[in-house]
Amino acid sequence: MAEMVNDLANEHPVVLFRKDEECCQCESIISLVQGNYGASLQIYNLDEQEEGDAMKEHLQSLGQLPAVYMGGNHLGSTEELLSMSITGTLKPTLLQVGAIFL
């Protein structure tokens, strides 16, 4: 399952894996990434994926859901993304992975 998650995470600069569309934390992530920075963001609802339960189990073994990947690397969840924004490392990371351009 790790390979499937990694393959999906590598298809786009920024990927959000969430359980379903009813995710409050996800709205914060979407607002931050798309709203504040205008970055592209691919969202996968695990409840709509054929292997969603197995993917959810794998992602939860890495930390909590929702799970954010940038440049194919697992960054964590909402807390980690907000921390990157506060410390000023989010924008350079988005630039580096090709999610935004200047």
N, C-alpha and C positions, 0 to 999 in steps of 0.2 A: 504494500500500500504506500510505503514511503516513496517508491519510484513514481507512482501515479501522481501523488501530491507534488513531488518535485518537478515532474514534467509539466503539470498545469502551472506551477509557480514560475517556471522558466519561459512560458509563452508570452508573458506581459511584464512590463516594468514593475507594476505594483498590483498585487493580488490580495484580495480579501476573501477568506473562507469563513462563512458564517453558517449557523445551524439552519436558519430560515430567514424570511423577510421581516419577521417581528423581533428585531434585535436593536435595542436602544443604544447599546455601545457602538454598534455599526454605524448608526446615524452620526455619531461624533466623529468616527473615522472618515466617513464619506464627506462630511462637512469640512473637516480639516484638510484632507488630501485634495478633493475636487474644488470645494468652495474657496478655501484660503489660497491654494496654490495653483488651481486650474489643471491639476495633474490627471492623467488618464488612470483609471482604476478598473480592473476586472474583478467582478464579484461572482463568487460561486456559492450558491445556496446548497448546502450539503443534503438537505431533504429532497432536492430535485436530481441529485446525482445517482447513477445506477449503483455505485459503490459507496454511497454517502455515509452509511453507518460505519463501515470500516475506515473510511477517510476521517470521520469524526473521531474515532477511537485513536487513530494514529496522531492526529493533530493535538488531541487532549493530552497525549503522552509527552508532547513537547511543551505544553503550557496550556493556558486557558483559551477558549474560543470567545470571540472571533480571533482568527489568526491572520496576521499581516506578513506578507513576503514582499521584499523589494530586491530587484535584481536577482531573483531566485533564492535569496537568503531569508530564512525565518527571522523576523524581527521581534515577534511577540504579539501583544494585543494592544488594547486601547491605551493602557498606562504607559507602555514603552513608546508608543507613537507620540503621545502628549509630552512625554519627557524630552523626546527628540525636538519637538517644536519649541519647547521652553528653552532648551540649551542651544538652539540655533543650528542643530545638525540635520534637521529634517529637509530643509530646502536644498542644501548641498548634496544630500543623498538622493533626492528626487532628480536633481540635475545629472548626477553621476549615472543613475540607472536609465536615464532617457525618458523619464515620465514627464518632465517639463523641459522647456528650452528657453533660452534668453535671446 
